[in-house]
Amino acid sequence: MKKTLKKRGVLSFEWIMICVLLIVGILGGLAAARNAFLSEIDDTIDVVNLIDADFVTSDGG
């Protein structure tokens, strides 16, 4: 009986470690994806701000 409990304890510890590492990896990946997305949005905003619209006249022509 003790042998079975010992194996279950080791297996549950391994599962806990796997789940913790998986959660940490997912959170790190989501943070990296968020930062990359915000960087791309920032670059897009910079490009839009650089568009020169001086050629547009007020009368539409």
TORPA-4810 file (N, C-alpha, C, O; in nm, 3 decimals):
<nodes>
NODE_1_0.083_-0.120_0.000_0.000_0.000_0.000_0.087_0.126_0.000_0.056_0.222_-0.071_M
NODE_2_0.194_0.127_0.078_0.281_0.244_0.083_0.346_0.270_-0.052_0.367_0.385_-0.091_K
NODE_3_0.378_0.164_-0.124_0.442_0.179_-0.254_0.349_0.251_-0.352_0.394_0.336_-0.429_K
NODE_4_0.222_0.217_-0.349_0.125_0.281_-0.438_0.110_0.428_-0.404_0.105_0.511_-0.495_T
NODE_5_0.102_0.463_-0.277_0.090_0.602_-0.236_0.214_0.681_-0.274_0.204_0.797_-0.315_L
NODE_6_0.329_0.620_-0.262_0.453_0.688_-0.296_0.457_0.719_-0.446_0.497_0.828_-0.486_K
NODE_7_0.416_0.623_-0.529_0.415_0.646_-0.673_0.315_0.754_-0.709_0.343_0.838_-0.796_K
NODE_8_0.200_0.755_-0.647_0.100_0.857_-0.676_0.150_0.995_-0.635_0.124_1.093_-0.705_R
NODE_9_0.221_1.004_-0.524_0.276_1.131_-0.480_0.378_1.184_-0.578_0.379_1.304_-0.607_G
NODE_10_0.464_1.099_-0.628_0.565_1.140_-0.725_0.498_1.182_-0.855_0.535_1.283_-0.914_V
NODE_11_0.399_1.107_-0.899_0.331_1.141_-1.023_0.256_1.273_-1.010_0.255_1.353_-1.104_L
NODE_12_0.193_1.295_-0.896_0.120_1.422_-0.881_0.218_1.539_-0.876_0.187_1.647_-0.928_S
NODE_13_0.333_1.521_-0.815_0.435_1.627_-0.814_0.482_1.657_-0.956_0.500_1.773_-0.993_F
NODE_14_0.502_1.555_-1.035_0.545_1.574_-1.174_0.437_1.649_-1.253_0.468_1.738_-1.333_E
NODE_15_0.312_1.612_-1.232_0.203_1.680_-1.303_0.193_1.827_-1.260_0.168_1.914_-1.343_W
NODE_16_0.213_1.853_-1.131_0.210_1.991_-1.083_0.322_2.070_-1.147_0.300_2.184_-1.190_I
NODE_17_0.442_2.014_-1.155_0.555_2.084_-1.216_0.530_2.108_-1.365_0.561_2.216_-1.415_M
NODE_18_0.477_2.011_-1.434_0.447_2.027_-1.576_0.343_2.137_-1.596_0.358_2.221_-1.685_I
NODE_19_0.240_2.138_-1.515_0.135_2.240_-1.528_0.189_2.379_-1.496_0.155_2.476_-1.564_C
NODE_20_0.272_2.390_-1.394_0.330_2.520_-1.358_0.417_2.571_-1.471_0.408_2.688_-1.509_V
NODE_21_0.502_2.485_-1.526_0.588_2.527_-1.636_0.507_2.563_-1.759_0.541_2.657_-1.831_L
NODE_22_0.401_2.490_-1.784_0.313_2.520_-1.897_0.246_2.656_-1.880_0.240_2.734_-1.975_L
NODE_23_0.197_2.685_-1.762_0.132_2.813_-1.735_0.231_2.928_-1.748_0.199_3.031_-1.807_I
NODE_24_0.352_2.910_-1.693_0.454_3.015_-1.703_0.490_3.038_-1.850_0.506_3.153_-1.892_V
NODE_25_0.502_2.932_-1.927_0.534_2.945_-2.069_0.423_3.015_-2.147_0.450_3.098_-2.233_G
NODE_26_0.300_2.982_-2.116_0.186_3.046_-2.185_0.182_3.194_-2.151_0.163_3.277_-2.240_I
NODE_27_0.200_3.229_-2.024_0.197_3.370_-1.986_0.311_3.448_-2.049_0.293_3.561_-2.094_L
NODE_28_0.429_3.387_-2.053_0.542_3.454_-2.118_0.518_3.472_-2.267_0.553_3.576_-2.323_G
NODE_29_0.461_3.372_-2.331_0.430_3.382_-2.474_0.325_3.487_-2.503_0.337_3.561_-2.600_G
NODE_30_0.224_3.495_-2.419_0.120_3.598_-2.438_0.177_3.738_-2.418_0.140_3.831_-2.489_L
NODE_31_0.266_3.754_-2.321_0.328_3.885_-2.300_0.415_3.923_-2.419_0.414_4.039_-2.462_A
NODE_32_0.489_3.828_-2.473_0.572_3.857_-2.591_0.486_3.890_-2.712_0.519_3.981_-2.789_A
NODE_33_0.376_3.819_-2.730_0.285_3.847_-2.841_0.222_3.985_-2.826_0.208_4.058_-2.924_A
NODE_34_0.184_4.020_-2.704_0.128_4.153_-2.679_0.228_4.263_-2.712_0.193_4.362_-2.775_R
NODE_35_0.352_4.245_-2.668_0.454_4.345_-2.696_0.482_4.358_-2.845_0.500_4.469_-2.895_N
NODE_36_0.484_4.247_-2.917_0.506_4.252_-3.061_0.389_4.321_-3.130_0.411_4.400_-3.222_A
NODE_37_0.268_4.293_-3.088_0.150_4.356_-3.146_0.151_4.507_-3.123_0.124_4.584_-3.215_F
NODE_38_0.183_4.548_-3.002_0.187_4.691_-2.972_0.299_4.761_-3.048_0.284_4.876_-3.087_L
NODE_39_0.409_4.693_-3.069_0.519_4.749_-3.148_0.476_4.770_-3.293_0.508_4.873_-3.353_S
NODE_40_0.404_4.673_-3.349_0.355_4.688_-3.486_0.253_4.801_-3.496_0.255_4.876_-3.593_E
NODE_41_0.165_4.813_-3.398_0.068_4.922_-3.398_0.140_5.057_-3.389_0.101_5.152_-3.456_I
NODE_42_0.243_5.065_-3.307_0.320_5.188_-3.293_0.389_5.223_-3.425_0.391_5.340_-3.465_D
NODE_43_0.444_5.124_-3.493_0.506_5.149_-3.623_0.402_5.197_-3.725_0.430_5.287_-3.804_D
NODE_44_0.284_5.138_-3.723_0.178_5.179_-3.815_0.135_5.323_-3.787_0.112_5.399_-3.881_T
NODE_45_0.124_5.360_-3.662_0.088_5.497_-3.626_0.194_5.594_-3.676_0.162_5.702_-3.727_I
NODE_46_0.322_5.557_-3.661_0.430_5.644_-3.709_0.422_5.664_-3.860_0.443_5.775_-3.909_D
NODE_47_0.391_5.558_-3.935_0.380_5.568_-4.080_0.262_5.657_-4.119_0.274_5.740_-4.209_V
NODE_48_0.151_5.640_-4.053_0.033_5.722_-4.083_0.062_5.869_-4.053_0.018_5.957_-4.127_V
NODE_49_0.135_5.896_-3.948_0.169_6.035_-3.915_0.264_6.097_-4.016_0.267_6.219_-4.030_N
NODE_50_0.342_6.016_-4.086_0.437_6.068_-4.184_0.375_6.093_-4.321_0.440_6.149_-4.409_L
NODE_51_0.248_6.053_-4.339_0.183_6.075_-4.469_0.168_6.225_-4.491_0.113_6.297_-4.408_I
NODE_52_0.217_6.270_-4.606_0.212_6.412_-4.639_0.086_6.440_-4.719_0.073_6.393_-4.832_D
NODE_53_-0.006_6.515_-4.662_-0.135_6.542_-4.726_-0.145_6.687_-4.768_-0.255_6.742_-4.775_A
NODE_54_-0.032_6.751_-4.797_-0.034_6.892_-4.836_-0.097_6.915_-4.974_-0.143_7.025_-5.003_D
NODE_55_-0.100_6.814_-5.057_-0.152_6.829_-5.193_-0.303_6.835_-5.197_-0.358_6.871_-5.301_F
NODE_56_-0.373_6.801_-5.091_-0.518_6.802_-5.088_-0.565_6.947_-5.070_-0.520_7.017_-4.979_V
NODE_57_-0.655_6.989_-5.157_-0.708_7.126_-5.146_-0.841_7.126_-5.074_-0.907_7.022_-5.062_T
NODE_58_-0.880_7.240_-5.027_-1.003_7.249_-4.949_-1.129_7.240_-5.035_-1.236_7.207_-4.983_S
NODE_59_-1.119_7.269_-5.167_-1.238_7.264_-5.251_-1.260_7.125_-5.315_-1.350_7.107_-5.397_D
NODE_60_-1.176_7.029_-5.277_-1.195_6.893_-5.326_-1.135_6.868_-5.463_-1.152_6.757_-5.514_G
NODE_61_-1.070_6.959_-5.524_-1.019_6.938_-5.659_-0.879_6.971_-5.667_-0.819_6.960_-5.773_G
</nodes>
